[in-house]
Each structure stands twice: as C-alpha cells, then as structure tokens.
Amino acid sequence: MSLKTFEQLLSTYPFVVQKRVRWADCDPAGVVYTGKFTDYLLLAVSYFFDELGSGNYAQWLRGLGVDTPCKGMDLVFHAALWPEDVFEMHCHVGDVRAHSYDFHVEARKSDGQPVFSGRFSPICIGRDVRHRVDIPAQMRKALQAWEKA
C-alpha cells in the first residue's frame, strides 16, 4: 500500500515546501476554501521556524528570551486549487528590521503557474516584558542565511 505525501520540505537552500491539496480543504464545488491559503502560508512558516531554531523553535526562542507573534500577514491569489493539486511554496526572508522581519512565500504549481503570493511578518517581543524588543543578534544572523539574494 502506498501512502500519499501531503506535505514535505523539499529544500532548505532555496527554502521550498511542497503541499498536496486534500479533499477536506475544498468546498462542495471542489475549490480550495479561501481560508485554507492562510493555513498553507502558515505551514511554510512552521517549516521555516523549525529550520531557524534547529528543530525546536520554541526552545530556541526561550533561550533567546523572546517570542515572535504575527505582526502582519497578507495574501494575493493568482489561481484556484483543486483536490490532489500539488504545489510548491518557494520562501525567503525579506526585510529584516529592528524588531520584525518579513517572510515571503511564492506558491506555484509544477508547471510554473503562480498560485498565491504571501507575506508573514513576526515581531520580537520580550518574554518577560511582553513588548517589542530588538531582534536578538543570534536570530538576526540566522535570518540573514535565508535573505533573498
């Protein structure tokens, strides 16, 4: 019996996550629900966070004394998705500011057709003070490895 892979990290340099659309992601007409695209974006973010934190992002953040809630997020839709469609999310770090940074996702099907473009912007907050703090030097250095050339 062969099991289908519904998601996987294809590459870290460049950072690429592959996703297969599940039937449960779709409305009765067979088109992916709009809200599922947010889940897809956050899936790529989760894979990235795991890489950034060497497999345990939450523990890494605790060691740095920060948390990284979402400050902003946006999506632009280019094409519909249907059950069993396979697409890739190509990701990179964009602007790295004093307290926050941008994580960009360009999703496309295997034939190159664009599916969606997204941006996720976390902000660093101090674990003990619960307000914005500078991105720790160790995190800034790690982020620079994924900045778009």
C-alpha positions as CSV (number, residue, x, y, z in Angstrom):
1,M,0.0,0.0,0.0
2,S,1.4,3.4,-1.0
3,L,0.7,6.4,1.2
4,K,0.5,9.8,-0.4
5,T,2.7,12.6,0.9
6,F,0.6,15.7,1.6
7,E,3.4,18.0,2.6
8,Q,7.2,17.9,2.8
9,L,10.2,20.2,3.0
10,L,11.9,19.8,-0.4
11,S,14.9,22.0,0.1
12,T,16.4,24.4,2.6
13,Y,18.6,26.4,0.2
14,P,16.5,27.6,-1.5
15,F,13.7,27.0,1.0
16,V,10.9,25.1,-0.7
17,V,7.9,23.3,0.9
18,Q,5.6,21.1,-1.2
19,K,1.9,20.6,-0.5
20,R,-0.8,18.4,-1.9
21,V,-4.3,19.6,-1.6
22,R,-6.6,17.4,0.4
23,W,-10.2,16.9,-0.4
24,A,-11.1,18.3,3.0
25,D,-9.5,21.6,2.0
26,C,-12.2,22.2,-0.6
27,D,-15.8,23.4,-0.8
28,P,-18.6,21.3,-2.3
29,A,-17.6,22.6,-5.8
30,G,-14.1,21.2,-5.3
31,V,-12.3,24.5,-5.0
32,V,-9.9,25.2,-2.0
33,Y,-11.6,27.4,0.6
34,T,-10.0,30.9,0.7
35,G,-9.1,30.5,4.4
36,K,-7.0,27.4,3.6
37,F,-4.5,29.6,1.9
38,T,-3.7,31.1,5.2
39,D,-3.1,27.6,6.5
40,Y,-0.7,26.9,3.6
41,L,1.2,30.1,4.3
42,L,1.5,29.2,8.0
43,L,2.6,25.7,7.1
44,A,5.6,27.1,5.2
45,V,6.3,29.4,8.2
46,S,6.2,26.4,10.5
47,Y,8.7,24.5,8.4
48,F,10.9,27.7,8.3
49,F,10.7,28.2,12.1
50,D,11.8,24.6,12.6
51,E,14.9,25.2,10.4
52,L,15.6,28.5,12.0
53,G,15.5,27.0,15.5
54,S,17.5,23.9,14.6
55,G,14.4,21.6,15.0
56,N,13.0,23.2,18.2
57,Y,11.9,26.7,17.6
58,A,10.1,27.2,20.9
59,Q,13.1,26.1,22.9
60,W,15.4,28.3,20.8
61,L,13.2,31.3,21.4
62,R,13.1,30.6,25.2
63,G,16.9,30.6,25.1
64,L,16.9,34.0,23.3
65,G,14.3,35.4,25.7
66,V,11.8,36.3,23.0
67,D,8.6,35.3,21.4
68,T,7.6,36.0,17.8
69,P,3.8,36.6,17.3
70,C,2.5,37.7,14.0
71,K,2.5,41.4,13.4
72,G,1.2,41.3,9.8
73,M,0.2,38.9,7.1
74,D,-1.1,39.3,3.5
75,L,-2.0,37.1,0.6
76,V,-2.6,37.7,-3.1
77,F,-4.4,34.9,-5.0
78,H,-3.3,34.1,-8.6
79,A,-5.1,30.7,-9.3
80,A,-7.6,28.3,-7.8
81,L,-6.5,24.9,-6.4
82,W,-8.4,21.6,-6.6
83,P,-8.2,18.3,-4.8
84,E,-4.9,16.5,-5.4
85,D,-3.2,19.5,-6.9
86,V,0.5,19.6,-5.9
87,F,2.2,23.0,-5.5
88,E,5.5,24.3,-4.1
89,M,6.0,27.2,-1.8
90,H,9.3,29.0,-2.5
91,C,10.3,31.0,0.5
92,H,12.8,33.7,1.5
93,V,13.4,36.2,4.2
94,G,12.8,39.8,3.1
95,D,13.3,42.9,5.1
96,V,14.9,42.4,8.5
97,R,14.1,45.4,10.6
98,A,15.0,46.3,14.2
99,H,12.1,44.4,15.8
100,S,10.5,42.4,13.0
101,Y,11.1,40.8,9.6
102,D,9.2,39.6,6.6
103,F,9.0,36.0,5.4
104,H,7.8,35.8,1.8
105,V,6.1,32.8,0.0
106,E,5.6,32.4,-3.7
107,A,3.4,29.4,-4.4
108,R,3.3,27.8,-7.8
109,K,2.2,24.5,-9.5
110,S,4.8,22.2,-11.0
111,D,4.2,23.8,-14.4
112,G,5.2,27.2,-13.0
113,Q,1.7,28.6,-12.8
114,P,1.5,31.0,-9.9
115,V,-1.0,30.1,-7.1
116,F,-0.5,32.7,-4.4
117,S,2.0,35.2,-3.0
118,G,2.2,35.8,0.7
119,R,4.0,37.6,3.4
120,F,4.2,36.8,7.1
121,S,5.8,39.3,9.5
122,P,6.6,38.2,13.0
123,I,7.7,40.7,15.6
124,C,10.1,40.0,18.5
125,I,8.6,40.6,22.0
126,G,10.4,40.1,25.3
127,R,9.2,37.0,27.2
128,D,9.4,38.9,30.5
129,V,8.3,42.4,29.5
130,R,5.8,41.5,26.7
131,H,6.6,44.4,24.4
132,R,8.7,44.7,21.3
133,V,12.4,44.2,21.6
134,D,15.3,44.2,19.1
135,I,15.8,41.0,17.1
136,P,18.5,39.1,19.1
137,A,21.9,39.1,17.3
138,Q,21.8,35.2,17.0
139,M,18.4,35.4,15.4
140,R,19.4,38.2,13.0
141,K,22.4,36.2,11.9
142,A,20.3,33.1,11.3
143,L,17.7,35.1,9.3
144,Q,20.4,36.5,7.0
145,A,21.1,33.0,5.7
146,W,17.7,33.0,4.1
147,E,17.6,36.5,2.7
148,K,16.8,36.7,-1.0
149,A,20.0,37.2,-2.9
